[in-house]
Amino acid sequence: MTKDTQEIMKETFNDEIRFRERKRLLFFGLPWTFTVYTITDSVLTIDTGLLNTEENDCYMYKVQDVRLTQSLFEKIFGIGTITCYTGDTTDSCITLLHVKHYKELKAFLLKASEAARIKRRTLNVQDIGAIDTDLLDS
């Protein structure tokens, strides 16, 4: 008997699932798709497919920025799209399409990614060219 994602996450990362959302259809916002987004304090997982399944994971500390967008139809049906920009090698841009609790998800992703970076003692630094590197070479 196979274990479900919730049991594996709890055993592996000692995390509870904070959000479990299903991708919804754009029209009427109905959850009739085969894509499930699972979010814990440590990992963001996207499960897609019915016959051919794919599971994509991204550690939360790799999430660098989060953007929320809503089209007119998404506003009408009360759903939103969240885009996570990550430092992950497989997917530098992870999109959570047409989710119901979009504002809560966005706030949680920002908070959890910052907490995960602090916990792992990782630092995000951008080189904005403030120092002339030619001076350092001499």
Chimera marker file (.cmm) of the C-alpha trace (Angstrom):
<marker_set name="trace">
<marker id="1" x="0.000" y="0.000" z="0.000" r="1" g="1" b="0" radius="0.5"/>
<marker id="2" x="1.452" y="3.360" z="-0.994" r="1" g="1" b="0" radius="0.5"/>
<marker id="3" x="1.721" y="6.311" z="1.330" r="1" g="1" b="0" radius="0.5"/>
<marker id="4" x="0.106" y="9.594" z="0.417" r="1" g="1" b="0" radius="0.5"/>
<marker id="5" x="1.967" y="12.888" z="0.167" r="1" g="1" b="0" radius="0.5"/>
<marker id="6" x="0.865" y="14.070" z="3.603" r="1" g="1" b="0" radius="0.5"/>
<marker id="7" x="2.371" y="11.025" z="5.382" r="1" g="1" b="0" radius="0.5"/>
<marker id="8" x="5.635" y="11.250" z="3.435" r="1" g="1" b="0" radius="0.5"/>
<marker id="9" x="6.024" y="14.981" z="4.120" r="1" g="1" b="0" radius="0.5"/>
<marker id="10" x="5.419" y="14.427" z="7.820" r="1" g="1" b="0" radius="0.5"/>
<marker id="11" x="8.007" y="11.615" z="7.992" r="1" g="1" b="0" radius="0.5"/>
<marker id="12" x="10.657" y="13.254" z="5.804" r="1" g="1" b="0" radius="0.5"/>
<marker id="13" x="10.497" y="16.910" z="6.801" r="1" g="1" b="0" radius="0.5"/>
<marker id="14" x="8.573" y="16.664" z="10.085" r="1" g="1" b="0" radius="0.5"/>
<marker id="15" x="6.163" y="19.187" z="8.531" r="1" g="1" b="0" radius="0.5"/>
<marker id="16" x="2.425" y="19.405" z="8.427" r="1" g="1" b="0" radius="0.5"/>
<marker id="17" x="0.706" y="20.394" z="5.222" r="1" g="1" b="0" radius="0.5"/>
<marker id="18" x="-0.236" y="24.067" z="5.535" r="1" g="1" b="0" radius="0.5"/>
<marker id="19" x="-2.078" y="24.402" z="2.233" r="1" g="1" b="0" radius="0.5"/>
<marker id="20" x="-3.407" y="21.878" z="-0.230" r="1" g="1" b="0" radius="0.5"/>
<marker id="21" x="-5.037" y="23.493" z="-3.224" r="1" g="1" b="0" radius="0.5"/>
<marker id="22" x="-6.295" y="22.090" z="-6.479" r="1" g="1" b="0" radius="0.5"/>
<marker id="23" x="-5.840" y="23.983" z="-9.727" r="1" g="1" b="0" radius="0.5"/>
<marker id="24" x="-9.225" y="25.245" z="-10.804" r="1" g="1" b="0" radius="0.5"/>
<marker id="25" x="-10.830" y="25.818" z="-14.162" r="1" g="1" b="0" radius="0.5"/>
<marker id="26" x="-10.771" y="29.456" z="-15.205" r="1" g="1" b="0" radius="0.5"/>
<marker id="27" x="-14.503" y="29.542" z="-15.811" r="1" g="1" b="0" radius="0.5"/>
<marker id="28" x="-16.618" y="29.142" z="-12.680" r="1" g="1" b="0" radius="0.5"/>
<marker id="29" x="-13.502" y="28.378" z="-10.610" r="1" g="1" b="0" radius="0.5"/>
<marker id="30" x="-14.333" y="24.688" z="-10.280" r="1" g="1" b="0" radius="0.5"/>
<marker id="31" x="-11.598" y="22.275" z="-9.066" r="1" g="1" b="0" radius="0.5"/>
<marker id="32" x="-11.982" y="19.756" z="-11.905" r="1" g="1" b="0" radius="0.5"/>
<marker id="33" x="-8.321" y="19.387" z="-12.809" r="1" g="1" b="0" radius="0.5"/>
<marker id="34" x="-5.616" y="16.867" z="-11.975" r="1" g="1" b="0" radius="0.5"/>
<marker id="35" x="-3.111" y="19.354" z="-10.551" r="1" g="1" b="0" radius="0.5"/>
<marker id="36" x="-2.650" y="19.587" z="-6.777" r="1" g="1" b="0" radius="0.5"/>
<marker id="37" x="-0.437" y="22.107" z="-4.977" r="1" g="1" b="0" radius="0.5"/>
<marker id="38" x="0.850" y="21.005" z="-1.559" r="1" g="1" b="0" radius="0.5"/>
<marker id="39" x="2.690" y="23.496" z="0.625" r="1" g="1" b="0" radius="0.5"/>
<marker id="40" x="4.499" y="22.840" z="3.902" r="1" g="1" b="0" radius="0.5"/>
<marker id="41" x="6.963" y="24.965" z="5.859" r="1" g="1" b="0" radius="0.5"/>
<marker id="42" x="9.862" y="23.311" z="3.972" r="1" g="1" b="0" radius="0.5"/>
<marker id="43" x="8.640" y="22.253" z="0.523" r="1" g="1" b="0" radius="0.5"/>
<marker id="44" x="6.341" y="23.345" z="-2.296" r="1" g="1" b="0" radius="0.5"/>
<marker id="45" x="5.084" y="20.324" z="-4.281" r="1" g="1" b="0" radius="0.5"/>
<marker id="46" x="3.099" y="20.280" z="-7.520" r="1" g="1" b="0" radius="0.5"/>
<marker id="47" x="1.470" y="16.986" z="-8.547" r="1" g="1" b="0" radius="0.5"/>
<marker id="48" x="0.067" y="16.892" z="-12.087" r="1" g="1" b="0" radius="0.5"/>
<marker id="49" x="-1.574" y="14.316" z="-14.316" r="1" g="1" b="0" radius="0.5"/>
<marker id="50" x="-4.010" y="11.442" z="-14.143" r="1" g="1" b="0" radius="0.5"/>
<marker id="51" x="-2.425" y="8.627" z="-16.161" r="1" g="1" b="0" radius="0.5"/>
<marker id="52" x="1.068" y="10.057" z="-16.584" r="1" g="1" b="0" radius="0.5"/>
<marker id="53" x="1.853" y="11.784" z="-13.324" r="1" g="1" b="0" radius="0.5"/>
<marker id="54" x="4.612" y="14.229" z="-12.503" r="1" g="1" b="0" radius="0.5"/>
<marker id="55" x="5.678" y="15.517" z="-9.095" r="1" g="1" b="0" radius="0.5"/>
<marker id="56" x="7.748" y="18.698" z="-8.903" r="1" g="1" b="0" radius="0.5"/>
<marker id="57" x="9.270" y="19.849" z="-5.588" r="1" g="1" b="0" radius="0.5"/>
<marker id="58" x="10.992" y="23.059" z="-4.604" r="1" g="1" b="0" radius="0.5"/>
<marker id="59" x="12.501" y="23.714" z="-1.205" r="1" g="1" b="0" radius="0.5"/>
<marker id="60" x="10.970" y="26.750" z="0.407" r="1" g="1" b="0" radius="0.5"/>
<marker id="61" x="14.340" y="28.401" z="1.062" r="1" g="1" b="0" radius="0.5"/>
<marker id="62" x="14.881" y="28.597" z="-2.719" r="1" g="1" b="0" radius="0.5"/>
<marker id="63" x="11.788" y="30.777" z="-3.252" r="1" g="1" b="0" radius="0.5"/>
<marker id="64" x="13.145" y="34.277" z="-3.821" r="1" g="1" b="0" radius="0.5"/>
<marker id="65" x="10.092" y="36.274" z="-4.844" r="1" g="1" b="0" radius="0.5"/>
<marker id="66" x="6.344" y="35.776" z="-5.154" r="1" g="1" b="0" radius="0.5"/>
<marker id="67" x="3.916" y="37.542" z="-7.483" r="1" g="1" b="0" radius="0.5"/>
<marker id="68" x="0.115" y="37.461" z="-7.493" r="1" g="1" b="0" radius="0.5"/>
<marker id="69" x="-1.798" y="38.215" z="-10.683" r="1" g="1" b="0" radius="0.5"/>
<marker id="70" x="-5.499" y="38.193" z="-11.481" r="1" g="1" b="0" radius="0.5"/>
<marker id="71" x="-7.184" y="38.495" z="-14.836" r="1" g="1" b="0" radius="0.5"/>
<marker id="72" x="-10.695" y="39.892" z="-15.121" r="1" g="1" b="0" radius="0.5"/>
<marker id="73" x="-12.195" y="36.388" z="-15.216" r="1" g="1" b="0" radius="0.5"/>
<marker id="74" x="-10.112" y="35.303" z="-12.221" r="1" g="1" b="0" radius="0.5"/>
<marker id="75" x="-11.467" y="38.277" z="-10.262" r="1" g="1" b="0" radius="0.5"/>
<marker id="76" x="-15.028" y="37.430" z="-11.257" r="1" g="1" b="0" radius="0.5"/>
<marker id="77" x="-14.683" y="33.812" z="-10.092" r="1" g="1" b="0" radius="0.5"/>
<marker id="78" x="-12.589" y="34.573" z="-6.982" r="1" g="1" b="0" radius="0.5"/>
<marker id="79" x="-9.349" y="32.865" z="-7.991" r="1" g="1" b="0" radius="0.5"/>
<marker id="80" x="-5.788" y="34.046" z="-8.625" r="1" g="1" b="0" radius="0.5"/>
<marker id="81" x="-2.458" y="32.954" z="-10.069" r="1" g="1" b="0" radius="0.5"/>
<marker id="82" x="0.702" y="32.943" z="-7.951" r="1" g="1" b="0" radius="0.5"/>
<marker id="83" x="4.131" y="32.944" z="-9.572" r="1" g="1" b="0" radius="0.5"/>
<marker id="84" x="7.160" y="31.959" z="-7.471" r="1" g="1" b="0" radius="0.5"/>
<marker id="85" x="10.588" y="32.970" z="-8.718" r="1" g="1" b="0" radius="0.5"/>
<marker id="86" x="13.107" y="30.496" z="-7.371" r="1" g="1" b="0" radius="0.5"/>
<marker id="87" x="16.762" y="29.617" z="-7.366" r="1" g="1" b="0" radius="0.5"/>
<marker id="88" x="15.821" y="26.044" z="-8.271" r="1" g="1" b="0" radius="0.5"/>
<marker id="89" x="17.759" y="24.503" z="-11.154" r="1" g="1" b="0" radius="0.5"/>
<marker id="90" x="14.839" y="22.602" z="-12.679" r="1" g="1" b="0" radius="0.5"/>
<marker id="91" x="12.240" y="25.381" z="-12.527" r="1" g="1" b="0" radius="0.5"/>
<marker id="92" x="13.239" y="28.979" z="-11.994" r="1" g="1" b="0" radius="0.5"/>
<marker id="93" x="9.598" y="30.028" z="-12.237" r="1" g="1" b="0" radius="0.5"/>
<marker id="94" x="6.853" y="27.989" z="-10.538" r="1" g="1" b="0" radius="0.5"/>
<marker id="95" x="3.255" y="28.942" z="-11.257" r="1" g="1" b="0" radius="0.5"/>
<marker id="96" x="0.266" y="28.028" z="-9.127" r="1" g="1" b="0" radius="0.5"/>
<marker id="97" x="-2.559" y="28.536" z="-11.608" r="1" g="1" b="0" radius="0.5"/>
<marker id="98" x="-6.091" y="29.517" z="-10.642" r="1" g="1" b="0" radius="0.5"/>
<marker id="99" x="-6.021" y="28.866" z="-6.867" r="1" g="1" b="0" radius="0.5"/>
<marker id="100" x="-8.854" y="29.761" z="-4.522" r="1" g="1" b="0" radius="0.5"/>
<marker id="101" x="-7.077" y="31.093" z="-1.414" r="1" g="1" b="0" radius="0.5"/>
<marker id="102" x="-4.557" y="33.154" z="-3.360" r="1" g="1" b="0" radius="0.5"/>
<marker id="103" x="-3.935" y="35.968" z="-0.851" r="1" g="1" b="0" radius="0.5"/>
<marker id="104" x="-3.350" y="33.599" z="2.059" r="1" g="1" b="0" radius="0.5"/>
<marker id="105" x="-1.093" y="31.428" z="-0.099" r="1" g="1" b="0" radius="0.5"/>
<marker id="106" x="0.996" y="34.378" z="-1.240" r="1" g="1" b="0" radius="0.5"/>
<marker id="107" x="1.440" y="35.667" z="2.307" r="1" g="1" b="0" radius="0.5"/>
<marker id="108" x="2.352" y="32.194" z="3.557" r="1" g="1" b="0" radius="0.5"/>
<marker id="109" x="4.871" y="31.619" z="0.747" r="1" g="1" b="0" radius="0.5"/>
<marker id="110" x="6.641" y="34.899" z="1.478" r="1" g="1" b="0" radius="0.5"/>
<marker id="111" x="6.739" y="34.266" z="5.226" r="1" g="1" b="0" radius="0.5"/>
<marker id="112" x="7.736" y="30.594" z="4.971" r="1" g="1" b="0" radius="0.5"/>
<marker id="113" x="10.461" y="31.231" z="2.392" r="1" g="1" b="0" radius="0.5"/>
<marker id="114" x="12.035" y="33.910" z="4.579" r="1" g="1" b="0" radius="0.5"/>
<marker id="115" x="11.813" y="31.670" z="7.655" r="1" g="1" b="0" radius="0.5"/>
<marker id="116" x="13.375" y="28.773" z="5.733" r="1" g="1" b="0" radius="0.5"/>
<marker id="117" x="16.259" y="30.966" z="4.563" r="1" g="1" b="0" radius="0.5"/>
<marker id="118" x="16.885" y="32.135" z="8.123" r="1" g="1" b="0" radius="0.5"/>
<marker id="119" x="16.678" y="28.566" z="9.435" r="1" g="1" b="0" radius="0.5"/>
<marker id="120" x="19.167" y="27.298" z="6.832" r="1" g="1" b="0" radius="0.5"/>
<marker id="121" x="21.311" y="30.413" z="7.209" r="1" g="1" b="0" radius="0.5"/>
<marker id="122" x="21.245" y="31.118" z="3.496" r="1" g="1" b="0" radius="0.5"/>
<marker id="123" x="21.515" y="34.603" z="2.125" r="1" g="1" b="0" radius="0.5"/>
<marker id="124" x="20.133" y="36.089" z="-1.070" r="1" g="1" b="0" radius="0.5"/>
<marker id="125" x="22.474" y="38.678" z="-2.505" r="1" g="1" b="0" radius="0.5"/>
<marker id="126" x="22.182" y="40.538" z="-5.786" r="1" g="1" b="0" radius="0.5"/>
<marker id="127" x="25.158" y="42.102" z="-7.506" r="1" g="1" b="0" radius="0.5"/>
<marker id="128" x="23.976" y="45.557" z="-8.511" r="1" g="1" b="0" radius="0.5"/>
<marker id="129" x="27.384" y="46.736" z="-9.659" r="1" g="1" b="0" radius="0.5"/>
<marker id="130" x="27.951" y="49.184" z="-6.785" r="1" g="1" b="0" radius="0.5"/>
<marker id="131" x="31.663" y="48.355" z="-6.579" r="1" g="1" b="0" radius="0.5"/>
<marker id="132" x="33.965" y="48.760" z="-9.546" r="1" g="1" b="0" radius="0.5"/>
<marker id="133" x="35.558" y="45.333" z="-9.935" r="1" g="1" b="0" radius="0.5"/>
<marker id="134" x="38.530" y="46.821" z="-11.825" r="1" g="1" b="0" radius="0.5"/>
<marker id="135" x="39.656" y="48.504" z="-8.615" r="1" g="1" b="0" radius="0.5"/>
<marker id="136" x="39.603" y="45.175" z="-6.766" r="1" g="1" b="0" radius="0.5"/>
<marker id="137" x="41.870" y="43.495" z="-9.334" r="1" g="1" b="0" radius="0.5"/>
<marker id="138" x="44.677" y="46.053" z="-8.960" r="1" g="1" b="0" radius="0.5"/>
<link id1="1" id2="2" r="1" g="1" b="0" radius="0.2"/>
<link id1="2" id2="3" r="1" g="1" b="0" radius="0.2"/>
<link id1="3" id2="4" r="1" g="1" b="0" radius="0.2"/>
<link id1="4" id2="5" r="1" g="1" b="0" radius="0.2"/>
<link id1="5" id2="6" r="1" g="1" b="0" radius="0.2"/>
<link id1="6" id2="7" r="1" g="1" b="0" radius="0.2"/>
<link id1="7" id2="8" r="1" g="1" b="0" radius="0.2"/>
<link id1="8" id2="9" r="1" g="1" b="0" radius="0.2"/>
<link id1="9" id2="10" r="1" g="1" b="0" radius="0.2"/>
<link id1="10" id2="11" r="1" g="1" b="0" radius="0.2"/>
<link id1="11" id2="12" r="1" g="1" b="0" radius="0.2"/>
<link id1="12" id2="13" r="1" g="1" b="0" radius="0.2"/>
<link id1="13" id2="14" r="1" g="1" b="0" radius="0.2"/>
<link id1="14" id2="15" r="1" g="1" b="0" radius="0.2"/>
<link id1="15" id2="16" r="1" g="1" b="0" radius="0.2"/>
<link id1="16" id2="17" r="1" g="1" b="0" radius="0.2"/>
<link id1="17" id2="18" r="1" g="1" b="0" radius="0.2"/>
<link id1="18" id2="19" r="1" g="1" b="0" radius="0.2"/>
<link id1="19" id2="20" r="1" g="1" b="0" radius="0.2"/>
<link id1="20" id2="21" r="1" g="1" b="0" radius="0.2"/>
<link id1="21" id2="22" r="1" g="1" b="0" radius="0.2"/>
<link id1="22" id2="23" r="1" g="1" b="0" radius="0.2"/>
<link id1="23" id2="24" r="1" g="1" b="0" radius="0.2"/>
<link id1="24" id2="25" r="1" g="1" b="0" radius="0.2"/>
<link id1="25" id2="26" r="1" g="1" b="0" radius="0.2"/>
<link id1="26" id2="27" r="1" g="1" b="0" radius="0.2"/>
<link id1="27" id2="28" r="1" g="1" b="0" radius="0.2"/>
<link id1="28" id2="29" r="1" g="1" b="0" radius="0.2"/>
<link id1="29" id2="30" r="1" g="1" b="0" radius="0.2"/>
<link id1="30" id2="31" r="1" g="1" b="0" radius="0.2"/>
<link id1="31" id2="32" r="1" g="1" b="0" radius="0.2"/>
<link id1="32" id2="33" r="1" g="1" b="0" radius="0.2"/>
<link id1="33" id2="34" r="1" g="1" b="0" radius="0.2"/>
<link id1="34" id2="35" r="1" g="1" b="0" radius="0.2"/>
<link id1="35" id2="36" r="1" g="1" b="0" radius="0.2"/>
<link id1="36" id2="37" r="1" g="1" b="0" radius="0.2"/>
<link id1="37" id2="38" r="1" g="1" b="0" radius="0.2"/>
<link id1="38" id2="39" r="1" g="1" b="0" radius="0.2"/>
<link id1="39" id2="40" r="1" g="1" b="0" radius="0.2"/>
<link id1="40" id2="41" r="1" g="1" b="0" radius="0.2"/>
<link id1="41" id2="42" r="1" g="1" b="0" radius="0.2"/>
<link id1="42" id2="43" r="1" g="1" b="0" radius="0.2"/>
<link id1="43" id2="44" r="1" g="1" b="0" radius="0.2"/>
<link id1="44" id2="45" r="1" g="1" b="0" radius="0.2"/>
<link id1="45" id2="46" r="1" g="1" b="0" radius="0.2"/>
<link id1="46" id2="47" r="1" g="1" b="0" radius="0.2"/>
<link id1="47" id2="48" r="1" g="1" b="0" radius="0.2"/>
<link id1="48" id2="49" r="1" g="1" b="0" radius="0.2"/>
<link id1="49" id2="50" r="1" g="1" b="0" radius="0.2"/>
<link id1="50" id2="51" r="1" g="1" b="0" radius="0.2"/>
<link id1="51" id2="52" r="1" g="1" b="0" radius="0.2"/>
<link id1="52" id2="53" r="1" g="1" b="0" radius="0.2"/>
<link id1="53" id2="54" r="1" g="1" b="0" radius="0.2"/>
<link id1="54" id2="55" r="1" g="1" b="0" radius="0.2"/>
<link id1="55" id2="56" r="1" g="1" b="0" radius="0.2"/>
<link id1="56" id2="57" r="1" g="1" b="0" radius="0.2"/>
<link id1="57" id2="58" r="1" g="1" b="0" radius="0.2"/>
<link id1="58" id2="59" r="1" g="1" b="0" radius="0.2"/>
<link id1="59" id2="60" r="1" g="1" b="0" radius="0.2"/>
<link id1="60" id2="61" r="1" g="1" b="0" radius="0.2"/>
<link id1="61" id2="62" r="1" g="1" b="0" radius="0.2"/>
<link id1="62" id2="63" r="1" g="1" b="0" radius="0.2"/>
<link id1="63" id2="64" r="1" g="1" b="0" radius="0.2"/>
<link id1="64" id2="65" r="1" g="1" b="0" radius="0.2"/>
<link id1="65" id2="66" r="1" g="1" b="0" radius="0.2"/>
<link id1="66" id2="67" r="1" g="1" b="0" radius="0.2"/>
<link id1="67" id2="68" r="1" g="1" b="0" radius="0.2"/>
<link id1="68" id2="69" r="1" g="1" b="0" radius="0.2"/>
<link id1="69" id2="70" r="1" g="1" b="0" radius="0.2"/>
<link id1="70" id2="71" r="1" g="1" b="0" radius="0.2"/>
<link id1="71" id2="72" r="1" g="1" b="0" radius="0.2"/>
<link id1="72" id2="73" r="1" g="1" b="0" radius="0.2"/>
<link id1="73" id2="74" r="1" g="1" b="0" radius="0.2"/>
<link id1="74" id2="75" r="1" g="1" b="0" radius="0.2"/>
<link id1="75" id2="76" r="1" g="1" b="0" radius="0.2"/>
<link id1="76" id2="77" r="1" g="1" b="0" radius="0.2"/>
<link id1="77" id2="78" r="1" g="1" b="0" radius="0.2"/>
<link id1="78" id2="79" r="1" g="1" b="0" radius="0.2"/>
<link id1="79" id2="80" r="1" g="1" b="0" radius="0.2"/>
<link id1="80" id2="81" r="1" g="1" b="0" radius="0.2"/>
<link id1="81" id2="82" r="1" g="1" b="0" radius="0.2"/>
<link id1="82" id2="83" r="1" g="1" b="0" radius="0.2"/>
<link id1="83" id2="84" r="1" g="1" b="0" radius="0.2"/>
<link id1="84" id2="85" r="1" g="1" b="0" radius="0.2"/>
<link id1="85" id2="86" r="1" g="1" b="0" radius="0.2"/>
<link id1="86" id2="87" r="1" g="1" b="0" radius="0.2"/>
<link id1="87" id2="88" r="1" g="1" b="0" radius="0.2"/>
<link id1="88" id2="89" r="1" g="1" b="0" radius="0.2"/>
<link id1="89" id2="90" r="1" g="1" b="0" radius="0.2"/>
<link id1="90" id2="91" r="1" g="1" b="0" radius="0.2"/>
<link id1="91" id2="92" r="1" g="1" b="0" radius="0.2"/>
<link id1="92" id2="93" r="1" g="1" b="0" radius="0.2"/>
<link id1="93" id2="94" r="1" g="1" b="0" radius="0.2"/>
<link id1="94" id2="95" r="1" g="1" b="0" radius="0.2"/>
<link id1="95" id2="96" r="1" g="1" b="0" radius="0.2"/>
<link id1="96" id2="97" r="1" g="1" b="0" radius="0.2"/>
<link id1="97" id2="98" r="1" g="1" b="0" radius="0.2"/>
<link id1="98" id2="99" r="1" g="1" b="0" radius="0.2"/>
<link id1="99" id2="100" r="1" g="1" b="0" radius="0.2"/>
<link id1="100" id2="101" r="1" g="1" b="0" radius="0.2"/>
<link id1="101" id2="102" r="1" g="1" b="0" radius="0.2"/>
<link id1="102" id2="103" r="1" g="1" b="0" radius="0.2"/>
<link id1="103" id2="104" r="1" g="1" b="0" radius="0.2"/>
<link id1="104" id2="105" r="1" g="1" b="0" radius="0.2"/>
<link id1="105" id2="106" r="1" g="1" b="0" radius="0.2"/>
<link id1="106" id2="107" r="1" g="1" b="0" radius="0.2"/>
<link id1="107" id2="108" r="1" g="1" b="0" radius="0.2"/>
<link id1="108" id2="109" r="1" g="1" b="0" radius="0.2"/>
<link id1="109" id2="110" r="1" g="1" b="0" radius="0.2"/>
<link id1="110" id2="111" r="1" g="1" b="0" radius="0.2"/>
<link id1="111" id2="112" r="1" g="1" b="0" radius="0.2"/>
<link id1="112" id2="113" r="1" g="1" b="0" radius="0.2"/>
<link id1="113" id2="114" r="1" g="1" b="0" radius="0.2"/>
<link id1="114" id2="115" r="1" g="1" b="0" radius="0.2"/>
<link id1="115" id2="116" r="1" g="1" b="0" radius="0.2"/>
<link id1="116" id2="117" r="1" g="1" b="0" radius="0.2"/>
<link id1="117" id2="118" r="1" g="1" b="0" radius="0.2"/>
<link id1="118" id2="119" r="1" g="1" b="0" radius="0.2"/>
<link id1="119" id2="120" r="1" g="1" b="0" radius="0.2"/>
<link id1="120" id2="121" r="1" g="1" b="0" radius="0.2"/>
<link id1="121" id2="122" r="1" g="1" b="0" radius="0.2"/>
<link id1="122" id2="123" r="1" g="1" b="0" radius="0.2"/>
<link id1="123" id2="124" r="1" g="1" b="0" radius="0.2"/>
<link id1="124" id2="125" r="1" g="1" b="0" radius="0.2"/>
<link id1="125" id2="126" r="1" g="1" b="0" radius="0.2"/>
<link id1="126" id2="127" r="1" g="1" b="0" radius="0.2"/>
<link id1="127" id2="128" r="1" g="1" b="0" radius="0.2"/>
<link id1="128" id2="129" r="1" g="1" b="0" radius="0.2"/>
<link id1="129" id2="130" r="1" g="1" b="0" radius="0.2"/>
<link id1="130" id2="131" r="1" g="1" b="0" radius="0.2"/>
<link id1="131" id2="132" r="1" g="1" b="0" radius="0.2"/>
<link id1="132" id2="133" r="1" g="1" b="0" radius="0.2"/>
<link id1="133" id2="134" r="1" g="1" b="0" radius="0.2"/>
<link id1="134" id2="135" r="1" g="1" b="0" radius="0.2"/>
<link id1="135" id2="136" r="1" g="1" b="0" radius="0.2"/>
<link id1="136" id2="137" r="1" g="1" b="0" radius="0.2"/>
<link id1="137" id2="138" r="1" g="1" b="0" radius="0.2"/>
</marker_set>
